[in-house]
C-alpha cells in the first residue's frame, strides 16, 4: 500500500531537488570556465616546474631555428 506524501514533504523534495540542480549547474560552470582553470593550475604549479617548462620551450624554439638556418 502506498501513501501519498504531504504537501510539506513535496515542498521539501522540490527544495532538495533545486539545491542539487543548483550545485550541478555550479559544477558544470566551473568546469567550463577555462580561464579560471588555467589560473588555478598555474597557481598550483611550482615555480621550478614552470621554469623548467619555459626552458624546455626555449630549447625547442632554438633547435628549430638552428635546423632551419642550417638547411639554407
N, C-alpha and C positions, 0 to 999 in steps of 0.2 A: 504494500500500500504506500503510495507516495503522498507527501504532504506538500501543500502549497506554501511557498516562502512568504513571509510577511513583507509588508512594504518597506520596513526598516532593513530587512535582510537584502532585499532587491537593491535598495539605495546604497547599502554598504558594498554590495557586489559591484555596482556601477562605479562607485568611487575607487574601489581597488583596481578595477579594470582600467579606469582613466589614469591612475597613478602608474600602472605598469606600462601603458601605452606611452605616457609622457617620458618615462625612463628609457624605453626603447627608441623613441624619436631622438632623445638627447644623445644616446649612444651612437646612433646612425649619423647624426650631425657631427659628432666628434670624429668619427671615422672618415667622414668626407671632407673635413677641414684639413686639407693638405698642408697649408702654410703653418698651421698650429702644430701639426705632427712633425714637420721638418724642424721647427724651432725647438720643440721638446726633445727631439732626437739629438740635435746639436748640443743642447744644454746637458744631455746625459753623456755625451761623448767626452772623453778626457782630452785635455789639450794636447797631450803627447800623441794620442791616436789621430787627432785632427792634423797635427803637424806632419805625421808620417804619411797621411793621405795626400796632403798638399805636396809634399816632397815627391811622392810617387807619381803624381800627375805631372809635376815639373820635369822629372826624369823622362817620362814618356813623351812629353812635348819636345824636349831637347833631342831625344832619339829620332823622332820623326823628322825634325828639322835637319839633323845631320844626314840621315839617309837620303832625304830629298836633295840636299845640297850635293852629295857625292854622285848622284845619278845624273847630274847636269854635265 
